[in-house]
Amino acid sequence: MSTPSSSSTQPFGPLAEYMRPPQHLGMQQLDRTAFDRSVPIISIEVEASKVGKLRTHPALQGQVLDLPKVKSIIDPRESGRGVKWIRLNASAEEDLSDATKELVRAESNGLRTEIINLGYDNWNTSEILSAVLPTTKSDDIPSSFTSTGHIAHMNLREEWLPYKFLIGQVILDKNPGLRTVVNKLDTIHAQYRYFDMEVIAGEKDYITTLNESNCTFTFDFSLVYWNSRLHHEHERLIDLFKPNSLVADVMAGVGPFVVPAAKRSCYVLGNDLNPEGVKWMRENRVKNHVENNLRIFEQDGAAFIQSSALEVWNSPFTASEPVVSMRKKQREERKKREAAAAAVPSRASSQAQPIQTTIMEGISSITEAIGLTKVTTSPKKDQVKLSSPSLPEPPKIIQHYIMNLPDSALTFLYAYSGCFTPLLTQASFIEKHGQNGEGADMPMVHVYCFTREVEREKAEPDILERASRYLSYPLTSTSKDYLLHHVRSVAPNKDMYCLSFRLPREVAFRPLSSEKENPK
């Protein structure tokens, strides 16, 4: 989650000069006491019964003090019970408008003066950093960060690096849910695509846990790739997968696509080359109870594409109920047992059996209608017996491939050449789908990529040209089930897209060559 820190927009009027923290430009080691400030204000003393009426009076609109962690209405000790002070954005009576002065004369016990003490806790992140960081040509105070569980990560420009520890500490102080603040370094591990980082505030604890897509994820943020800003994109793509779909994620990471898909009744193959990504994907599979629906591989992406179709055909999934349904079923079963127990009278009666039978028949018809379980009764013990509904057979042909490595995923498209051809060696496949696989439905491919073209009219041909070259097949905007979805702007002159298309049959069933080459 990206979290900007907003500046105060309160029009303080006469108190404006007091309502900013003292400036200490160039401070590199945080001194919280340096931001203490005493502010003289005036308050209206009124009967407690009048506070509600006066607080919203037109003459006080914009006049009442409004500061973080400072009460605008107080119970002053020196004025006794039944009296309140309404604090104003003014330090003297002459600062008030004529309408406000008239209201004070007519409705209050007069004006009172006091000193309020403001300090570090009263200023937000942007206000503190603006008070200590030198003004630059960009004038962009680095107060925004992206949170990943208890970790905030920043991308500080070179000009802010001398102040990085102060910046990190202020971010940590102003966001109680954080324990660690890191700054990403320029070094990126090319093979596994994760960044080096340094802790600039808080604990050196990179193992974090967060919730996304109704799933819990745990991983070492310093050794895997995770981007919380892609949450909506994860949801968008997962929503395309119907229950009982067969999905393969070529670059699955710790599982942001595969774990939620498995939890939503899909059968999923998750692959990643990074041993740390695979380690935490396994952990998240167990944590989210999707062991039956998610198989994990640790292979090069191209090798996985070339082997996955045959792998799942020869070793299909076993039908299993989704986690959500099993938990819902348990709740329903408990309710039915309670209902059955309540329907049994405390003493034997010739009239009890018809009443109980009617109740049980009603429960049975309702649960069967919503497709949860079938309820039967034992004539001997009057107990509820439950039998699972029949489950659809899992598919044996992959229906969706995901490729979320935007920096290089397009270069792996060559691996789809002949990826279904090994299926033609299987008698069971030929029997069901024909000698040349003509009866088999082709999968969708969802490949993520970057482009330097920020205008869609230029980005689309750029992406299609590169995809066609690596696939060795002409892709166009009229290709079957084609969709080019803009994901986000990553940086100036750099956008992220998801290209979706139906894998051409001519590509999937190409004759196998001795070596597959990656077109340059």
ZAMARGU-4260 file (C-alpha; in steps of 0.2 Angstrom, whole numbers, plus 5000, padded with zeros to 4 digits):
<rodrens>
0) 5000/5000/5000 | 5007/5017/4995 | 5005/5029/5009 | 5008/5048/5007 | 5008/5060/5021
5) 4997/5074/5019 | 5000/5092/5025 | 4988/5102/5036 | 4976/5112/5026 | 4968/5121/5041
10) 4967/5140/5038 | 4975/5146/5055 | 4974/5165/5051 | 4982/5175/5065 | 4990/5159/5072
15) 4998/5154/5055 | 5015/5159/5060 | 5014/5147/5075 | 5006/5133/5067 | 5022/5126/5058
20) 5036/5117/5066 | 5052/5127/5069 | 5064/5126/5055 | 5080/5117/5057 | 5086/5115/5039
25) 5100/5103/5037 | 5097/5092/5053 | 5103/5074/5050 | 5101/5067/5067 | 5083/5068/5074
30) 5080/5079/5089 | 5062/5079/5094 | 5063/5092/5107 | 5069/5105/5093 | 5051/5105/5087
35) 5043/5112/5104 | 5033/5128/5102 | 5023/5138/5114 | 5007/5146/5106 | 4997/5160/5114
40) 4978/5158/5111 | 4961/5165/5117 | 4946/5154/5121 | 4928/5158/5124 | 4921/5153/5141
45) 4903/5147/5140 | 4891/5137/5150 | 4893/5118/5146 | 4874/5118/5140 | 4878/5130/5126
50) 4893/5121/5118 | 4883/5111/5105 | 4874/5127/5100 | 4889/5138/5099 | 4901/5125/5091
55) 4891/5125/5075 | 4887/5144/5075 | 4890/5153/5058 | 4901/5166/5068 | 4913/5152/5073
60) 4915/5144/5057 | 4933/5142/5053 | 4937/5150/5070 | 4939/5135/5082 | 4956/5128/5084
65) 4959/5112/5075 | 4975/5103/5078 | 4981/5085/5079 | 4982/5079/5098 | 4975/5096/5104
70) 4958/5097/5111 | 4947/5111/5104 | 4935/5111/5119 | 4942/5109/5137 | 4936/5108/5155
75) 4947/5122/5163 | 4950/5119/5181 | 4950/5137/5186 | 4933/5140/5180 | 4923/5127/5190
80) 4910/5114/5185 | 4898/5117/5171 | 4909/5128/5161 | 4919/5125/5145 | 4932/5134/5135
85) 4931/5134/5116 | 4948/5137/5109 | 4950/5149/5094 | 4962/5152/5080 | 4967/5168/5088
90) 4979/5175/5100 | 4970/5192/5104 | 4952/5199/5103 | 4957/5211/5089 | 4960/5195/5078
95) 4942/5191/5079 | 4929/5196/5066 | 4915/5208/5071 | 4902/5193/5071 | 4913/5183/5082
100) 4915/5197/5095 | 4896/5200/5095 | 4893/5181/5098 | 4906/5182/5113 | 4897/5197/5121
105) 4880/5189/5119 | 4882/5171/5123 | 4898/5168/5133 | 4906/5173/5149 | 4920/5182/5140
110) 4937/5178/5133 | 4951/5169/5142 | 4970/5167/5137 | 4981/5152/5138 | 4997/5145/5132
115) 4997/5128/5123 | 5013/5119/5120 | 5015/5110/5103 | 5029/5098/5099 | 5035/5084/5088
120) 5019/5074/5090 | 5008/5088/5084 | 5016/5089/5067 | 5014/5076/5053 | 5027/5068/5042
125) 5027/5081/5028 | 5028/5095/5041 | 5043/5088/5050 | 5053/5084/5035 | 5049/5101/5027
130) 5056/5109/5042 | 5073/5100/5041 | 5076/5095/5023 | 5084/5109/5012 | 5073/5115/4997
135) 5078/5107/4981 | 5073/5110/4963 | 5061/5096/4963 | 5053/5103/4980 | 5047/5085/4982
140) 5048/5080/5001 | 5051/5061/5002 | 5036/5057/5014 | 5028/5043/5004 | 5032/5025/5006
145) 5024/5008/5001 | 5020/4997/5016 | 5022/4978/5015 | 5016/4971/5032 | 5026/4979/5045
150) 5039/4985/5033 | 5039/5003/5024 | 5050/5004/5009 | 5056/5019/5001 | 5065/5024/4985
155) 5076/5039/4991 | 5084/5050/4977 | 5102/5053/4979 | 5099/5071/4986 | 5090/5064/5001
160) 5103/5050/5006 | 5112/5061/5018 | 5096/5063/5028 | 5090/5045/5026 | 5091/5039/5044
165) 5081/5055/5050 | 5068/5052/5036 | 5066/5034/5041 | 5064/5038/5059 | 5051/5051/5056
170) 5041/5038/5045 | 5043/5025/5059 | 5037/5038/5072 | 5022/5044/5063 | 5015/5026/5058
175) 5012/5015/5073 | 5009/5000/5062 | 5027/5000/5056 | 5042/4991/5064 | 5055/4993/5050
180) 5059/5006/5037 | 5070/5001/5022 | 5077/5011/5007 | 5079/5001/4991 | 5096/5002/4983
185) 5100/5002/4965 | 5107/4985/4964 | 5094/4972/4958 | 5098/4953/4957 | 5095/4950/4938
190) 5091/4931/4940 | 5078/4933/4954 | 5073/4951/4952 | 5073/4957/4970 | 5082/4973/4976
195) 5095/4975/4989 | 5090/4986/5003 | 5096/4994/5019 | 5087/4997/5035 | 5086/5016/5039
200) 5075/5015/5055 | 5068/5001/5066 | 5071/4983/5067 | 5081/4973/5055 | 5067/4961/5052
205) 5063/4957/5034 | 5051/4942/5037 | 5034/4950/5036 | 5016/4944/5035 | 5002/4953/5026
210) 4984/4949/5020 | 4979/4951/5002 | 4965/4943/4992 | 4957/4935/5008 | 4974/4925/5010
215) 4989/4927/5022 | 5006/4928/5015 | 5023/4927/5024 | 5040/4929/5016 | 5057/4937/5017
220) 5055/4954/5009 | 5074/4955/5006 | 5075/4939/4996 | 5059/4939/4985 | 5049/4951/4974
225) 5033/4958/4981 | 5024/4974/4976 | 5009/4978/4986 | 5004/4991/4973 | 4999/4976/4962
230) 4985/4971/4974 | 4971/4976/4962 | 4979/4968/4947 | 4981/4952/4956 | 4962/4953/4960
235) 4958/4958/4942 | 4966/4943/4934 | 4961/4930/4947 | 4943/4936/4944 | 4945/4929/4926
240) 4947/4911/4932 | 4931/4901/4934 | 4930/4888/4948 | 4937/4872/4943 | 4949/4880/4931
245) 4967/4874/4928 | 4980/4888/4930 | 4999/4888/4928 | 5009/4902/4935 | 5026/4902/4926
250) 5034/4915/4938 | 5024/4913/4954 | 5035/4921/4967 | 5028/4918/4984 | 5010/4915/4977
255) 5000/4931/4975 | 4991/4924/4960 | 4992/4905/4964 | 4987/4904/4982 | 4971/4915/4980
260) 4966/4906/4964 | 4968/4889/4973 | 4957/4895/4987 | 4944/4900/4975 | 4942/4882/4969
265) 4955/4882/4955 | 4968/4869/4952 | 4985/4878/4951 | 5003/4874/4946 | 5015/4887/4954
270) 5033/4888/4947 | 5047/4899/4952 | 5066/4898/4949 | 5070/4908/4965 | 5073/4895/4980
275) 5067/4908/4992 | 5051/4911/4982 | 5047/4893/4982 | 5051/4891/5000 | 5038/4904/5005
280) 5026/4898/4992 | 5026/4881/5001 | 5024/4890/5017 | 5009/4900/5011 | 5001/4885/5003
285) 5000/4877/5020 | 4995/4893/5029 | 4980/4895/5018 | 4975/4877/5018 | 4977/4874/4999
290) 4988/4859/4998 | 4976/4849/4988 | 4974/4862/4975 | 4992/4869/4972 | 5007/4860/4966
295) 5024/4869/4967 | 5039/4868/4955 | 5056/4875/4955 | 5061/4876/4937 | 5067/4889/4924
300) 5051/4897/4917 | 5054/4890/4899 | 5057/4873/4905 | 5041/4874/4915 | 5031/4880/4900
305) 5038/4865/4890 | 5034/4852/4902 | 5018/4857/4912 | 5005/4852/4899 | 5011/4834/4899
310) 5015/4834/4918 | 4997/4838/4922 | 4989/4827/4909 | 4998/4812/4916 | 4996/4817/4934
315) 4979/4826/4935 | 4973/4834/4951 | 4961/4824/4963 | 4944/4833/4965 | 4943/4842/4982
320) 4932/4854/4990 | 4938/4872/4991 | 4943/4879/5008 | 4929/4891/5010 | 4916/4878/5006
325) 4923/4866/5019 | 4923/4879/5032 | 4905/4884/5027 | 4900/4866/5027 | 4906/4864/5045
330) 4896/4879/5051 | 4881/4872/5042 | 4883/4855/5049 | 4884/4862/5067 | 4868/4872/5064
335) 4859/4857/5058 | 4865/4847/5073 | 4859/4860/5084 | 4842/4862/5075 | 4840/4843/5075
340) 4844/4842/5094 | 4831/4856/5097 | 4818/4847/5088 | 4819/4831/5099 | 4807/4833/5114
345) 4814/4830/5131 | 4801/4815/5134 | 4794/4802/5123 | 4778/4807/5114 | 4768/4799/5100
350) 4767/4816/5093 | 4786/4820/5093 | 4791/4809/5078 | 4780/4818/5065 | 4786/4835/5071
355) 4804/4830/5070 | 4802/4822/5053 | 4795/4838/5047 | 4809/4848/5053 | 4822/4837/5046
360) 4814/4836/5029 | 4814/4855/5029 | 4832/4856/5034 | 4836/4843/5021 | 4827/4852/5007
365) 4835/4868/5010 | 4853/4862/5011 | 4851/4851/4996 | 4844/4866/4986 | 4859/4877/4990
370) 4871/4862/4985 | 4880/4860/5002 | 4876/4843/5009 | 4862/4830/5009 | 4854/4827/5026
375) 4847/4810/5031 | 4841/4804/5048 | 4844/4787/5056 | 4828/4779/5061 | 4837/4772/5076
380) 4846/4786/5084 | 4838/4801/5076 | 4855/4808/5071 | 4859/4819/5056 | 4871/4811/5043
385) 4880/4821/5030 | 4886/4815/5013 | 4897/4826/5002 | 4890/4832/4985 | 4898/4825/4969
390) 4913/4836/4964 | 4917/4840/4945 | 4932/4832/4938 | 4947/4843/4938 | 4953/4848/4920
395) 4968/4840/4913 | 4972/4854/4900 | 4979/4870/4906 | 4967/4884/4903 | 4977/4899/4909
400) 4996/4903/4909 | 5002/4918/4920 | 5019/4926/4917 | 5022/4940/4929 | 5040/4945/4927
405) 5037/4961/4917 | 5055/4965/4914 | 5058/4949/4904 | 5043/4938/4903 | 5040/4942/4884
410) 5057/4934/4881 | 5050/4917/4887 | 5036/4916/4874 | 5047/4906/4863 | 5044/4891/4875
415) 5026/4889/4870 | 5032/4883/4853 | 5027/4864/4853 | 5022/4865/4872 | 5007/4854/4868
420) 5015/4843/4856 | 5021/4829/4869 | 5002/4827/4872 | 5001/4819/4855 | 5011/4804/4861
425) 4998/4800/4874 | 4984/4788/4868 | 4972/4794/4881 | 4974/4812/4874 | 4972/4807/4856
430) 4957/4797/4860 | 4948/4811/4868 | 4955/4826/4858 | 4959/4819/4841 | 4975/4814/4831
435) 4981/4832/4830 | 4973/4838/4846 | 4960/4847/4836 | 4947/4845/4850 | 4957/4852/4864
440) 4954/4870/4869 | 4969/4882/4869 | 4974/4891/4885 | 4975/4909/4888 | 4992/4917/4890
445) 4993/4933/4902 | 5010/4940/4900 | 5016/4956/4909 | 5028/4968/4902 | 5035/4986/4902
450) 5036/4998/4888 | 5044/5015/4886 | 5030/5021/4876 | 5018/5031/4887 | 5004/5034/4874
455) 4994/5018/4871 | 4993/5021/4852 | 5012/5018/4852 | 5013/5006/4867 | 5002/4993/4859
460) 5012/4991/4843 | 5028/4991/4853 | 5022/4977/4864 | 5014/4967/4850 | 5029/4968/4839
465) 5040/4961/4853 | 5028/4947/4858 | 5026/4942/4840 | 5044/4941/4838 | 5047/4930/4853
470) 5032/4919/4850 | 5037/4917/4831 | 5019/4921/4827 | 5010/4937/4822 | 4999/4944/4836
475) 4988/4958/4832 | 4973/4967/4841 | 4962/4955/4831 | 4970/4940/4838 | 4958/4928/4847
480) 4953/4934/4865 | 4966/4948/4863 | 4967/4961/4878 | 4980/4974/4882 | 4977/4980/4899
485) 4986/4995/4907 | 4992/4990/4924 | 5001/5006/4931 | 5014/5019/4927 | 5030/5013/4935
490) 5041/5028/4932 | 5042/5043/4919 | 5042/5035/4902 | 5039/5018/4909 | 5022/5009/4909
495) 5017/4991/4914 | 5004/4981/4904 | 4996/4964/4904 | 4995/4956/4887 | 4982/4942/4886
500) 4979/4931/4871 | 4973/4914/4866 | 4988/4903/4862 | 4987/4899/4844 | 4985/4881/4840
505) 4999/4882/4827 | 5011/4887/4840 | 5006/4875/4854 | 5007/4860/4842 | 5022/4864/4832
510) 5034/4850/4828 | 5047/4849/4841 | 5065/4853/4836 | 5080/4847/4845 | 5083/4864/4852
515) 5072/4879/4855 | 5080/4895/4852 | 5075/4912/4861 | 5073/4924/4847 | 5083/4940/4850
</rodrens>
